[in-house]
Amino acid sequence: MQVQDERSQDELVQTLQRQVDELTADNLLLKEQLTRKEQFAAMIAHELRGPLTPIINYAQMAARPNQRREHIERATNIIISQAWRLTRLAKDLLDASRLSSGRFTLSCHPCDAVKLVKEVVEQLRPVAPYHKFAIEVPGRPIIGQWDGGRLEQALGNLLDNAIKYSDEETTITVRAWKTEHAAHISVHNEGVGIPTTERSRLFHPYARLQGSSTQQGSGLGLYITKSIVEAHGGELRLEQAADDDQGTTFAFDLPMGK
């Protein structure tokens, strides 16, 4: 009888210890999640300040009396360009939530990839006045059944990254071309290449590269872009040059649709 009581006590102790271990693990997980949430909130605040600061500054400059017309036009272009960046960030945040809950959808209509490339580059050109932009597209439209707003968001994210991770006075090249069954778009910058050890993390949500502390961001851009491209039945890939000094190219394919 005593042996049975001791065994019952041992089992009770073991059960309690397992519960303590589980609660400890849950507590550590909650702390980690809270830390990530705080870090993410800080990154989003920084990301919002990026466009908001020039919007406020250039709006104040344009409102001053006796401003020259060219100064007002430049201020207006920068305000519009930064507002587009804010729009993309807001869409990225909403889409991250939709993807996690399975509510991410497309609204596809006839869309011209050539026109899309030109428009998105023009949106971002005022943000990077010291970068050079090269557009390589055919003379004819490339029409497919795509969600133009989503593709604008995806290409804008790739261009934002290209600007962020390359030096001023370097060239960012955007190409669009067509093969028999697909359209293709690529963005190339002349920045330092991405290390092999970091490439597997590129498309994860909220992931940021090691050594990129000087370049704040939400870590959502590539993840959202990949999700948009794959929702169209396409593929986003990193086309890394053999020599890291030759820059970085992201490219994606889009089935033409019916």
Secondary structure as the mmCIF struct_conf table of DSSP 4:
data_model
#
loop_
_struct_conf.conf_type_id
_struct_conf.id
_struct_conf.beg_label_comp_id
_struct_conf.beg_label_asym_id
_struct_conf.beg_label_seq_id
_struct_conf.end_label_comp_id
_struct_conf.end_label_asym_id
_struct_conf.end_label_seq_id
HELX_RH_AL_P HELX_RH_AL_P1 GLN A 2 ALA A 63
BEND BEND1 ARG A 64 ARG A 64
TURN_TY1_P TURN_TY1_P1 PRO A 65 ASN A 66
HELX_RH_AL_P HELX_RH_AL_P2 ARG A 69 SER A 101
TURN_TY1_P TURN_TY1_P2 GLY A 102 GLY A 102
STRN STRN1 HIS A 109 ASP A 112
HELX_RH_AL_P HELX_RH_AL_P3 ALA A 113 LEU A 124
HELX_RH_3T_P HELX_RH_3T_P1 ARG A 125 VAL A 127
TURN_TY1_P TURN_TY1_P3 PRO A 129 TYR A 130
BEND BEND2 HIS A 131 HIS A 131
STRN STRN2 LYS A 132 GLU A 136
BEND BEND3 GLY A 139 ARG A 140
STRN STRN3 ILE A 143 TRP A 146
HELX_RH_AL_P HELX_RH_AL_P4 GLY A 148 LYS A 164
TURN_TY1_P TURN_TY1_P4 TYR A 165 TYR A 165
BEND BEND4 SER A 166 SER A 166
TURN_TY1_P TURN_TY1_P5 GLU A 168 GLU A 169
STRN STRN4 THR A 171 LYS A 178
BEND BEND5 GLU A 180 HIS A 181
STRN STRN5 ALA A 182 ASN A 189
BEND BEND6 GLY A 191 GLY A 191
HELX_LH_PP_P HELX_LH_PP_P1 VAL A 192 PRO A 195
HELX_RH_3T_P HELX_RH_3T_P2 THR A 196 ARG A 201
TURN_TY1_P TURN_TY1_P6 LEU A 202 PHE A 203
BEND BEND7 HIS A 204 HIS A 204
TURN_TY1_P TURN_TY1_P7 PRO A 205 TYR A 206
TURN_TY1_P TURN_TY1_P8 GLN A 210 GLY A 211
TURN_TY1_P TURN_TY1_P9 SER A 213 THR A 214
BEND BEND8 GLN A 215 GLN A 215
BEND BEND9 GLY A 219 GLY A 219
HELX_RH_AL_P HELX_RH_AL_P5 GLY A 221 ALA A 231
TURN_TY1_P TURN_TY1_P10 HIS A 232 GLY A 233
STRN STRN6 GLU A 235 GLN A 240
BEND BEND10 ALA A 242 ASP A 243
HELX_RH_3T_P HELX_RH_3T_P3 ASP A 244 GLN A 246
STRN STRN7 THR A 248 PRO A 255
#
